[in-house]
Amino acid sequence: MVTKNQIKLIKSLHQKKYRKTHQLFIAEGVKVIKELLSSDFALEHLYYCEDIDFGIEKSKQTKVSKEDIKKMSALITTPNCLAVFHCAKERNVSFDHLVLALDDIRDPGNLGTIIRLCDWFGIEHLLCSQETVDVYNPKVVQATMGSITRVNIVYGDLLQLLKDRGEDTPVYGTFMDGDNIYTEKLGSKGVIVMGNEANGISSEIEAIVTQRMSIPRFGNLQLTESLNVATAASIILSEFKRTTI
């Protein structure tokens, strides 16, 4: 049986300030929970309304009603299970290979998709500005579909993080007026910066970019204003990997 206080705590984890205070976050649905259970993330407790074998000790799980799950859930469609995990400790960042950096990405779906792209293309480290949406936002966790367990996601002063990269590490910035990514020489090492959905890369980050890049438009009318940031990230990461393997 789940108590009212437990439900209250779990509902509070929908908000960033309480996730930060308790160092806990929620994950929903069988696939995401199983991915987290098979990783280094530590389980606090699992709640379920349908019998599913997660392979965990009985003391760490509680069967509850569908109504209780609905009260705790952050999703529109109520899942059949919900788990509370401890937030991971950030690891150091290595600049020996390609690193992706996000300058003020605000949409949870975009961040979740970008984390999945990092996992797909073998990008081990993702740098995020302090203004970027919280990786433990329930919508982000859900959108990663488990890839959150395989990417080191580090938040901080993005400008300082980039300054600490080392002088031999290029910074690739994505701009509407940058050089054509399909004709530029791309390296297997460096930091690729993706900017805010509405405003792009901030001026302070732009100042330390060493190579400006863009994805050219091929439509006859050339009227499309911009690409979704996650879509742009997929194209750019694909091109970097294609030309450096």
N, C-alpha and C positions, 0 to 999 in steps of 0.2 A: 504493500500500500504506500502511495506517495502522500506526503503531508502537504498542508497548505503552505508552510514555510519553504518546503523544497520547490513547490511550483512557483512561489514568489521569487525565489533565488534564480531559478532557471529563466523565468520571464525577464528578470532584470538583465540577464546576459544578452538580451537583444540590443542593449545599449553599450556603447564603447566604454564609457566611464566605469561601468560595473564589471565588464570583462577585464579591464585594466586593474581594478581594485582586487578582484578575486583571482585574477590570472587563470580564468576558466573560459571556455567557449562551448557552444553547442554544435552538434552535427546531426543531420537527420537523413533517414533512409538507409537501407541495408548496404548498398554499395559503398557510400562514403564512410559509414561507420566501420565496415570491414577493412577498408583501406587504412583507416586510422589505427585500428586495432593491430594491424600487421606492421605498423611503423614504430617509431620511437616515442610517439605521443602517448602520454600516460592517461588511462581511463580513470575518471572519477566515479561515474555511475552510468548505467544503461537502463532505459525504460522502454518497455515494449508492450504491445497489446495483442500481438500474434506470436505464437511459439516459433522462434527461429534459433538455430544453434549457432551462437557466436563463438563458442569455445572458450568462454570465460567463467571464472568462478561464480557460484551462486550469490555470494555476498555482494557482488558488484552489479547485480541486475535485479530489477523489480518489474513484475507484470502489473500493468495499470489498464485502465479503461481507455477506449478511443477518445472519450470526452476529456480525460486528463491529458492525453497527448496533445489534443487540440489546444488546450489551455497553454501548454508549454511551447508549442510550435511557433516558428516564425514564418512558416510557409502557408500559402493560400490553400493548397491541397494537403490535408493532414496525412502525415506518413504513419507507418505502422511501428516505427521505433525512433527513439531520440536518445542521444548520448551526450554526456558532459565530459569534456577532456581538459587537461591542463595545457595551458599555452606553452609552446616550446621556447627554449632559450636560443637566442640568436647566436649564430656561429660567425666566425671571422669570414671576410670576403676574400677570395683569391681572384686576382686579375690576370692569371696565366692564360685564360681562355676568354671567349666572349662572355660579357656580362650585360644584362638588360637593366636599364634604369627608367623609372617612371617619375615624371615631374608633375605632380598634382593630378593624378587620375582619380576622378570622383565617383564613377559609376561602378557599383559592385559587380555587375555582370561583366564589364570590361576587364576588371582586375582578375576575376575568376578565370575568364577565358585566356588572358595573357599568361597566367600561371600554368594553365594546361599547355599552352604553346611552348613555354619554357621547358616543360617536362618532355614534350614531343620532340623538340629540336635539341635537347641535351644542354640547355642553358642551366647551369647549376646554381647560379646566384642572381637574385633579383633585388635591386636597390630601389627603395621607395622613399620619396620625400615625406616629411611629417604630415603634409596636407593630403597625401594619397589616402583613399578609403582604407579602413582597417581590414587587414587580411582575415581577421576572425569574425568579421561581420557575417551573420548566418547566410546571407545571400552569396557572399564571396565563397565561403566554405562549400556551399552547395554547388556553385558553378565550377569549382575546381575538379569536381568528381574524383577526388582522392589525390590529385597532383600536388596538393599542398604538402603532402608527406615527402615529396621528392625534390623540392626546390627550397633552397635557403633564402628566405625573404627577410631583408634587413631594412629597418626604418631608421631615418636619421636626417641630419642636415645634408641634403643631397649635394649641395655645392662643396662642402667639406669632404664628403665621401669621394667625390670625383677628383678633388685636389690631391687626395691621398693615394690615388691610383698608381702613381709612378709616371715619370716623364716619357717613358717609352711606350705608354699605352694610349692609343688614340681615342678620342671621344667623337663618335658619330652622332650627329644631330639630325632629326627628321623635320624638314621644312617644305612648304609648298614651293618655294623658289630655290630649292637645293639642286645639286647636280644629279643627273639621271642615274639612279642606282643600278640600272642595267648596263651602263657603260663605264662605271667607275671601278677601280681596282679596290677590292675589299680584302681585309685581313682576317685571319683566324683568331686574332686577339684584339680586344678593345671594349669600349663601353658604348652601347647603342642607347640613346636617350629618346624616349617617346614623351610627347608633351600633353598638356591638358586638353580635354575633349573640345573645349570652346576656344581657348586662347593659345594653344600650342606650348612650345618651350618658353620658359620665363627668360627675361633679358639677362639675368645674372648667370644662368646656366648657358645660355647662348654664347656668352662672352668667352667661355673656355672650350667650346666645340672646336675641334680641329678639322673636321670634314662635314660639310653640309650635304645632306642627301634628300632626294625626293622620289616619289613614285610617279612617273609620267602618266598623264591622261591620254587615252587613245580614242575616246569618243569623238566623232566628227564635230559636234557642237561645242565640246569643251566647256560644258556648263556645270558639271558636277563640282560642288564647292569643295568637298573634302571627303576622305574616307573615315569610317569609324576607326578609332585608335586600335582596337583589337584586330580588325581586318588588316590595317596597315602593318601592325606588328607581325602578322602571319606572313605577309608578302616579304617584308624586310628580312626576317629570320630565315625564310626559305631561300632567299637569294644569297645571303651570307653563307649558308651551309652549302648551297649548290656550287658556289664558286671557290670554296676553300677545301672541299673534300678530295 
